[in-house]
Amino acid sequence: MLKMLLLQIPAEVGMDSTLTASVDSINYFELLLKGGIVIYPIMILLFATLYLMAERYLFIKNASRIDFGFLRSLKDNILRGDMRSGISLCKSTNLPISRILEKGISRIGRPVKDIESAMEIQSNLEISKMEKNMGYLGLIAGVAPTLGFVGTISGIIRIFYEISVTGNFSIETISNGLYEKMISSFSGLVVGLIAYSAYHSINMMTDKFSINLQATVMDFLDTLNEPAS
């Protein structure tokens, strides 16, 4: 009896170690592909999200840069009444703020309302450039989780259809099918969360630029009144 128990212990330990090794050696990529055909469009949406997020972040970060040396030189030109040099300086500086200020300088001599209107229109154009493709991120944030749920529901339908055909109603059959199909829901939610976070983070960057833009425009308008005073 004791001999038989001693022989069984290594076998059980070996089975436990084998089970642990098999759990530790899970291939997560293969596990992801078990989510069904819905996984492929979700992966495409993930790559699109990462591309749009990086592209918009780099574009807005560069466009919202404020060159204070440029602003000081432009202010000096305006105070001296050298508008031609001011316009040339704006054209040589490839920034949204320089294009907006150029619209204002080119209309100096007209009513202040005309100057403000021209600068406001250009400001809206520059902000619209920053918001380009942002709608796609918002769309992905809603579509990706929905695709994941569609994959899960279609998988559950297939499980119960197979049960009705084969009559094999077991916990193992249901659990195996469910965990595979829940992968699609999990993947869709993760992609949707990334897209949602990116959408609002980039919008916050755009809002911050808009506030800084308004402060710069107000400072420009105050500078126009300095020579007269």
Residue, then its C-alpha position, 0 to 999 in steps of 0.5 A: m500500500l505504501k509503495m503504491l502511494l509513493l509511486q502515485i505521488p510523483a505521477e501526480v506531481g508530474m501532472d501538476s507541473t505539466l498543467t502549470a507549464s501548459v498554462d504558463s506557455i499560453n500563446y496569447f496571439e493564438l488565443l486572440l485569434k480564437g475570438g473568431i473572424v470579428i477579431y480581424p476588423i478589430m485589429i485593423l481598427l486598433f492599428a488605425t487608432l494608433y496611427l491617428m493618435a500618433e499623427r494627430y498628437l505630433f501635428i498638434k504639438n508642432a502646430s501649437r508651438i509658440d515662438f516668443g522670439f517671433l512674437r517679440s520681433l513682430k510687436d517691435n515691427i508694429l510699434r515702429g509702424d513697419m507693417r511690411s516687415g511684419i507681414s514678411l516675418c509672418k510669411s517666413t514663420n510656418l506656424p498657425i499663429s503667424r498666419i492668423l496674425e498676418k491676416g490681422i496685419s494685412r488689414i491694419g487701417r480698416p475698422v477693428k471689427d474687420i481685423e477681428s473678423a479676418m483673424e477669427i476666420q483664420s483661427n477657425l481654419e487653423i483649428s479645423k486643421m487640428e481637428k482633421n480625422m478626429g471624427y474617425l477616432g470617435l467612430i472607432a470608439g463606438v464601433a470597436p466595442t460593438l463589433g466585439f459584442v457582435g462576435t460574442i453573440s454570434g459565437i453564443i448562437r453557434i454554441f447553442y446551435e451545435i448543442s441542438v444538433t449534436g445533443n452534447f450539452s456539457i459544461e466543457t462544451i459551453s465554457n470552451g466556446l464562451y471563453e473563445k467568444m468573450i475574447s472578441s468582446f474584450s478586444g473590442l472594449v480595449v480598442g474602444l477605450i484606447a480610441y476614446s481616450a485618444y479622442h478626448s486627450i487630443n481634443m484637450m490639446t486643441d482646446k488648450f491651443s485655442i485658449n492660448l490663441q485667444a490670448t495672443v490675438m488679444d495681445f496683438l489687438d492691444t499692441l495696435n492701440e499702443p502707437a495711437s496712445 
